């Protein structure tokens, strides 16, 4: 049985301005210009430039009025809206601040002028002597199967199938291998390899073909090739004791090992991966300068674009206000004024959101800078204090979710390099003396210990734990392993050198 009931509920509903601000907070500096351009294109009432006095006296105009009205109603309450609108402060809609960095006056984002890896291979394919269209189809299929690292990960039999179904070309495994051998002579050396072993061997062969090679280097390269051919598993697992089976002096093995270390395991690393890939740049949102022991915070000028409401639309509203009462009854003109009002409101909302974004970012970064003042003065990661989102939330009075949006994808330029904001947040740990320290400081100490270890006898996680405890960091072995992995440092066996 259906029944109607009346109930009251308290719901929190975000205003359009709040939604816009939330979205803008997440936009990194490098993407803000594009976002502003999109808004400029979508809203004719918004334009670039400093605010003018023509904005004098215009309110947010959030009073309700109807688009559909009876003949007896006043002209859709637009007069009241205009009266309020004409008493606003024009400076409220000027988007310019002295907080941006004077060193960053050029708003242009650098454009990459790089040749992609595949373009480089295609150019070489153009000078390769191929007998017919069939060989050309095979060559193009192989190039299309080479990945971003320069490897051919696809099986030869699969390439044969691809040629048959996609290109209607019947080829054998031998024909594909023959073309592959030619492509493997391309630059960079190692391209088209099917595994790491083949990649390194191709590079060694290329080095040995150089005309200016001396006898000693040639010998070292030949020994290196023998190691990679006959003892690749032992070499990759760093079981150097088993290389004694080569029956050559240890100095020779070490020299050959050094030659192998000079090789590139990713041949395509010097190129942009493909024309489809977007090249990412880091544009700092903030700049911190040390002025004789006093830190100064500034903001990238992209975060403070000059925006204003278009004077033409403001003049149209003023003209309507001054028009004859009879003319105001014209329905089409009323609808046009409603459209203009909506666009002006939208422009003002966007300018307000940009202002709020800038102020929120600055207050958050200022709180982080003051909280980590000693680090920004010295660059010593051991001086980083334990800091969580709640700490900055309490200082700024902003919600934790807002702080999270601010620090995401934002960077600060310091004297010690460009740093990601979220990297300053870390968990708290206690030393044996009861002092609170940041996990970032422990990682820094761990990294220093590993960098100074004897590479012939790398330290195990157990020994690393004991050394950290000697320095006052009371942590477990599994925590050492976790921090080591976060630092992208391999286990002791894989850090071993000859």
C-alpha positions in Angstrom: 0.0 0.0 0.0 1.4 3.4 -1.0 1.4 6.2 1.5 2.7 9.7 1.5 4.7 11.0 4.5 6.3 14.3 5.3 9.8 14.3 6.8 12.6 16.8 7.4 16.3 16.1 6.5 19.4 18.1 6.9 21.5 17.9 3.7 24.8 19.6 2.8 24.7 20.7 -0.8 27.7 22.3 -2.5 27.2 25.5 -4.3 28.5 25.9 -7.9 31.3 28.1 -6.6 32.4 25.4 -4.1 32.4 22.7 -6.8 34.4 25.0 -9.1 36.9 25.7 -6.4 37.3 22.0 -5.5 38.1 21.2 -9.2 40.5 24.1 -9.5 42.4 23.2 -6.3 43.3 19.9 -8.0 44.6 21.5 -11.1 48.5 21.7 -11.2 50.1 24.9 -12.4 51.1 23.5 -15.7 47.4 22.8 -16.5 45.9 26.0 -15.1 46.5 28.1 -18.2 44.7 25.5 -20.3 41.8 25.5 -17.8 41.6 29.4 -18.0 41.7 29.2 -21.8 38.7 26.8 -21.7 36.7 29.1 -19.5 37.6 32.1 -21.7 36.3 30.2 -24.8 33.2 29.0 -23.1 32.2 32.3 -21.5 32.1 35.5 -23.6 31.6 37.6 -20.5 35.1 36.7 -19.2 38.2 38.2 -20.7 41.9 38.7 -20.0 43.1 42.0 -18.7 43.0 44.2 -15.5 39.7 45.2 -14.1 38.3 48.6 -15.2 36.1 51.2 -13.5 33.3 50.1 -15.8 32.6 47.3 -13.3 31.7 49.9 -10.7 28.6 48.9 -8.7 27.9 45.3 -9.6 26.8 42.8 -7.1 26.9 39.0 -7.3 23.3 39.1 -8.4 22.3 35.9 -6.8 18.7 37.0 -6.3 16.1 34.7 -8.0 14.1 35.9 -10.9 12.0 33.9 -13.3 12.4 33.5 -17.0 8.7 32.8 -17.4 6.5 35.4 -15.8 3.0 36.8 -16.1 2.1 40.1 -17.8 1.4 41.8 -14.4 4.8 41.1 -12.9 7.6 43.6 -12.8 10.1 43.2 -15.6 11.6 40.0 -14.1 13.1 41.9 -11.1 16.1 42.9 -13.3 16.0 46.5 -12.1 16.5 45.4 -8.5 19.4 43.1 -9.6 21.0 46.0 -11.6 20.7 48.4 -8.7 22.6 46.0 -6.5 25.0 45.1 -9.3 26.2 48.7 -9.8 27.5 49.0 -6.2 30.2 46.4 -6.2 33.9 46.9 -5.6 35.6 46.6 -9.0 38.8 45.4 -7.3 37.0 42.3 -6.2 37.2 41.0 -9.8 40.7 41.9 -10.5 42.9 38.8 -10.7 46.4 40.2 -10.1 48.6 39.7 -7.1 52.1 40.7 -6.0 52.6 37.2 -4.7 53.8 35.7 -7.9 57.5 35.3 -8.7 59.1 38.2 -10.6 61.6 35.6 -12.0 58.8 33.8 -13.9 57.5 36.6 -16.1 57.4 34.4 -19.1 54.2 32.4 -19.1 55.2 30.2 -22.0 55.5 26.6 -21.1 58.5 24.9 -22.8 57.7 22.9 -25.9 59.6 19.7 -26.5 61.4 19.5 -29.8 62.4 15.9 -29.7 62.5 13.2 -32.4 60.6 10.2 -31.3 62.2 6.8 -31.1 59.9 5.4 -33.9 60.6 8.4 -36.2 64.4 7.7 -35.7 63.9 4.0 -36.7 61.6 4.9 -39.7 64.3 7.2 -41.1 66.9 4.4 -41.0 64.4 2.0 -42.6 64.2 4.4 -45.5 67.9 3.8 -46.4 67.7 0.0 -45.8 67.9 -2.0 -49.0 64.8 -4.1 -49.1 64.0 -6.2 -52.2 60.3 -5.9 -52.5 57.0 -4.8 -50.9 56.8 -8.0 -48.9 60.1 -7.2 -47.1 58.9 -3.6 -46.5 55.7 -5.0 -44.9 57.7 -7.3 -42.7 60.1 -4.5 -41.6 57.2 -2.1 -40.8 55.5 -4.8 -38.8 58.7 -5.4 -36.8 59.1 -1.7 -36.1 55.5 -1.5 -35.0 56.1 -4.3 -32.5 59.2 -2.8 -30.9 58.2 -1.4 -27.4 59.2 1.9 -25.8 62.4 0.4 -24.3 63.6 -0.7 -27.7 62.8 -4.4 -27.3 60.9 -6.7 -29.6 58.7 -8.5 -27.0 56.4 -10.2 -29.6 57.2 -13.7 -30.7 58.4 -14.2 -34.3 55.5 -16.6 -35.0 53.0 -14.0 -33.7 54.5 -11.4 -36.1 54.0 -13.9 -38.9 50.3 -14.3 -37.9 49.9 -10.5 -37.7 51.3 -10.1 -41.2 48.9 -12.7 -42.6 45.7 -11.4 -40.9 46.4 -7.6 -40.9 48.5 -7.1 -44.0 47.5 -10.2 -46.1 51.3 -11.0 -46.4 52.4 -14.7 -46.2 55.8 -14.9 -44.5 57.9 -17.5 -42.8 59.7 -17.3 -39.5 63.0 -17.3 -41.3 62.0 -14.3 -43.5 61.0 -12.3 -40.4 64.3 -13.2 -38.6 66.3 -12.1 -41.6 64.7 -8.7 -41.6 65.0 -8.5 -37.8 68.8 -9.1 -38.1 69.0 -6.0 -40.4 66.9 -3.9 -38.0 69.1 -5.0 -35.1 72.0 -3.1 -36.8 70.1 0.2 -36.5 71.0 2.9 -34.1 70.8 2.9 -31.1 72.7 -0.4 -30.6 70.6 -3.1 -29.0 67.4 -2.1 -30.7 65.1 -5.0 -31.7 66.6 -7.3 -29.1 64.2 -10.0 -27.7 65.7 -10.0 -24.2 68.3 -8.3 -22.1 71.0 -10.8 -23.0 70.6 -10.3 -26.7 70.4 -6.5 -26.2 73.8 -6.4 -24.4 75.4 -8.7 -26.9 74.2 -6.6 -29.8 75.8 -3.5 -28.2 79.1 -5.4 -27.6 79.2 -6.4 -31.3 78.6 -2.8 -32.3 81.5 -1.7 -30.1 83.9 -4.3 -31.4 83.2 -3.2 -35.0 84.5 0.3 -34.4 87.6 1.1 -36.4 89.4 3.1 -33.6 89.2 0.3 -31.1 92.5 -0.7 -29.4 93.7 -4.2 -28.7 93.2 -4.0 -24.9 89.6 -2.8 -25.2 88.9 -5.4 -27.9 90.1 -8.1 -25.5 87.9 -6.8 -22.7 84.9 -6.7 -25.0 85.5 -10.2 -26.2 85.7 -11.4 -22.6 82.5 -9.5 -21.8 80.8 -11.2 -24.7 81.9 -14.6 -23.4 80.6 -13.8 -19.9 77.2 -12.7 -21.3 77.0 -15.7 -23.7 78.1 -18.5 -21.3 77.6 -17.1 -17.8 74.7 -14.8 -18.2 72.6 -16.2 -15.3 75.7 -16.1 -13.0 76.4 -12.5 -14.0 72.8 -11.3 -13.6 72.5 -12.9 -10.1 76.0 -11.5 -9.3 77.5 -14.9 -8.4 80.9 -13.6 -9.2 82.7 -16.6 -7.7 81.4 -18.8 -10.5 83.1 -16.6 -13.1 86.4 -18.0 -11.9 85.6 -20.9 -14.3 86.7 -18.6 -17.1 90.3 -19.3 -16.0 91.5 -15.7 -16.6 93.0 -13.2 -14.1 90.5 -11.5 -11.8 91.7 -8.1 -13.1 90.6 -9.1 -16.6 87.1 -10.2 -15.4 86.8 -6.9 -13.5 87.7 -5.0 -16.7 85.2 -7.0 -18.7 82.6 -6.4 -16.0 83.2 -2.6 -16.3 82.6 -2.8 -20.0 79.2 -4.5 -19.5 78.2 -1.9 -17.0 78.7 0.8 -19.7 76.0 -0.9 -21.8 72.4 0.5 -21.9 69.7 -2.1 -20.9 67.1 0.2 -22.4 68.3 1.3 -25.9 65.4 3.7 -26.5 65.9 5.6 -23.2 67.5 8.6 -25.0 64.3 9.2 -27.1 60.8 10.2 -26.5 58.8 7.0 -26.4 56.4 7.8 -29.2 54.6 10.6 -30.9 51.5 9.6 -29.0 53.1 10.0 -25.6 52.8 13.4 -24.0 56.0 14.7 -22.5 55.6 15.7 -18.9 57.1 18.9 -17.5 57.3 20.0 -13.9 56.4 23.6 -13.4 56.9 24.7 -9.8 53.8 26.2 -8.2 55.9 27.9 -5.5 59.4 29.3 -5.0 61.2 29.5 -1.7 64.3 31.8 -1.5 66.7 32.0 1.4 67.4 35.7 2.0 70.2 35.8 4.6 68.5 33.2 6.8 65.0 34.4 6.2 62.7 32.4 3.9 60.6 34.1 1.3 57.7 32.4 -0.4 56.4 33.4 -3.8 54.0 31.8 -6.3 54.3 31.1 -10.0 52.6 33.9 -12.0 50.5 31.4 -13.9 48.5 31.1 -10.7 47.5 34.8 -10.9 46.1 35.5 -14.4 44.6 38.9 -15.1 40.9 38.3 -15.6 37.9 40.6 -15.7 34.2 40.8 -16.7 33.8 42.0 -20.3 33.0 45.7 -20.4 30.7 45.3 -23.4 28.3 43.0 -21.4 28.3 45.4 -18.4 27.5 48.3 -20.7 24.6 46.3 -22.1 23.1 45.9 -18.6 23.6 49.5 -17.9 21.9 50.4 -21.1 18.9 48.2 -20.3 18.6 49.8 -16.8 18.4 53.3 -18.4 16.0 52.2 -21.1 12.3 53.1 -21.3 9.9 51.0 -19.1 7.9 50.0 -22.1 11.1 48.7 -23.8 11.8 46.5 -20.8 8.6 44.6 -21.4 10.0 43.2 -24.6 10.3 39.5 -24.0 13.3 38.8 -26.3 15.2 41.7 -24.7 14.5 40.3 -21.2 15.8 36.9 -22.2 18.9 38.5 -23.6 19.5 40.3 -20.4 19.0 37.1 -18.5 21.6 35.4 -20.6 24.0 38.2 -20.0 23.4 38.1 -16.3 24.1 34.3 -16.2 27.3 34.8 -18.1 28.5 37.7 -15.9 27.7 35.7 -12.8 29.6 32.7 -14.2 32.6 35.0 -15.0 32.6 36.4 -11.5 32.3 33.0 -9.9 35.3 31.8 -11.9 37.4 34.8 -10.9 36.4 34.3 -7.3 37.4 30.6 -7.5 40.8 31.5 -9.0 41.3 34.0 -6.2 40.3 31.5 -3.6 42.6 28.8 -5.2 45.6 31.2 -5.1 44.9 32.2 -1.4 44.3 28.5 -0.4 47.5 27.4 -2.1 49.5 30.2 -0.6 48.2 29.7 3.0 48.9 25.9 2.7 52.4 26.3 1.3 53.2 29.0 4.0 52.1 26.6 6.7 54.3 23.8 5.2 57.3 26.1 4.9 57.0 27.3 8.5 56.5 23.7 9.8 59.6 22.5 7.9 61.6 25.8 8.3 64.8 24.1 9.3 64.7 21.8 6.2 64.1 24.7 3.8 67.0 26.6 5.3 69.5 23.7 5.1 68.2 21.1 2.7 69.0 18.4 5.2 66.3 15.7 5.0 67.2 14.6 8.5 65.7 17.9 9.8 62.3 17.1 8.3 59.7 17.0 11.1 57.0 14.3 11.1 54.0 15.9 9.4 50.6 14.7 8.5 47.7 16.4 6.7 46.0 17.1 10.0 48.9 19.2 11.2 48.6 21.6 8.3 44.8 21.5 8.5 44.9 22.7 12.1 47.3 25.6 11.2 45.4 26.8 8.2 41.9 26.1 9.4 41.2 24.3 6.2 39.6 20.9 5.9 42.0 17.9 5.6 40.4 17.0 2.2 41.3 20.5 1.0 44.9 20.1 2.1 45.0 16.8 0.3 43.8 18.4 -2.9 46.3 21.2 -2.6 49.4 19.1 -2.1 48.5 16.6 -4.9 50.5 17.3 -8.1 52.0 20.5 -6.7 55.7 21.3 -6.6 58.0 23.9 -4.9 61.3 25.2 -6.2 64.0 25.4 -3.5 67.7 25.9 -3.4 68.0 22.2 -3.2 65.9 21.3 -6.3 62.2 21.0 -7.2 60.3 19.0 -4.5 56.9 17.5 -4.5 54.7 18.8 -1.7 53.3 15.5 -0.7 56.9 14.2 -0.1 57.1 16.5 2.9 54.4 14.5 4.7 55.6 11.5 6.7 54.8 9.3 9.6 56.3 9.8 13.0 58.7 7.5 14.7 60.5 7.6 18.0 64.2 7.3 18.7 65.6 5.4 21.7 65.7 8.7 23.5 62.0 9.2 23.0 62.5 12.0 20.4 60.0 12.1 17.5 61.6 11.9 14.1 60.3 11.7 10.5 60.5 8.5 8.5 62.0 10.6 5.8 65.0 11.3 8.0 65.4 7.6 8.7 65.3 6.8 5.0 68.0 9.5 4.4 70.2 7.8 7.0 69.5 4.4 5.6 70.5 5.6 2.1 73.7 7.1 3.4 74.7 3.8 5.1 74.1 1.8 2.0 76.0 4.3 -0.2 79.0 4.0 2.0 79.0 0.2 2.4 81.6 -2.1 1.0 80.1 -3.1 -2.3 82.1 -6.4 -2.3 80.2 -7.3 0.9 76.9 -5.4 1.0 75.0 -5.1 4.2 72.0 -7.3 4.8 68.8 -5.9 6.1 69.6 -7.4 9.5 72.9 -5.5 9.7 71.3 -2.3 8.4 68.7 -2.6 11.2 71.5 -2.9 13.8 73.4 0.1 12.4 70.2 2.2 12.5 69.6 1.2 16.1 73.1 2.3 16.9 72.1 5.7 15.6 69.0 5.8 17.8 66.4 4.6 15.3 64.6 1.7 17.0 63.0 0.0 14.0 62.4 -3.6 12.9 64.1 -5.5 10.1 60.9 -5.6 8.1 60.6 -1.8 8.3 64.2 -1.5 7.0 63.2 -3.7 4.1 60.1 -1.6 3.4 62.1 1.6 3.5 64.8 0.1 1.3 62.2 -0.9 -1.3 60.6 2.6 -1.2 64.1 4.0 -2.0 64.3 1.6 -4.9 67.4 0.0 -3.4 67.8 -3.8 -4.2 68.7 -6.5 -1.7 72.3 -7.0 -0.6 73.0 -9.8 -3.1 72.1 -7.5 -6.1 74.2 -4.6 -4.7 77.3 -6.7 -4.8 80.1 -5.5 -7.1 83.4 -7.1 -8.1 
